[in-house]
Amino acid sequence: MLYGRKCRAPICWDQVRERVIEGPEMIEVTNAKVAVAKEKLKEART
């Protein structure tokens, strides 16, 4: 909690006066893609 409120970190993409806020779903997808990339790099090193 921050200042008595739930702490939120919105991720947004600004495009010509339009704001789309992505929540935890986008973070999970991004983390999954990073994990796949790390595995591929690990395989490439061996």
N, C-alpha and C positions, 0 to 999 in steps of 0.2 A: 504494500500500500504506500502511496505517495500522497502526501497532503490530505490524508483521510479518504482518498479515492483509490480505486483499483488502478494499478499502473498499467497503462496500455502503450504499446509502441506500434502505431499504425504504419504500415508500409504502403506508400501510395505512388502512383505514376501520374504526373501532371501532363495533361495534353489540352491544349487550347480551352482553357476554362473548365476542364472536366477533371474530376478527381475520383479515382477508383481506389477504395481502401481494401486491401487484401488482409485477411486475418491469418489465423494459425494454419489454415489449410495450405496457403502458399508457402509458409515457412516449412511445413512438413514435406511438401513436394520438393522444395529447394534442397533441404537436408538429404532427402533420398537421392537426388541427382548428384550431390556432392559426394555421397558415399560411393555411388557407382563410379564416379570419376576417380576417386582415390583408389578403388580396387583395380581399375584399369591401369592406373599409373604404377601400382605395386606389381602387377603382372608384367608390365613393360620393362621394369627394372630387372626382372629375373631372367 
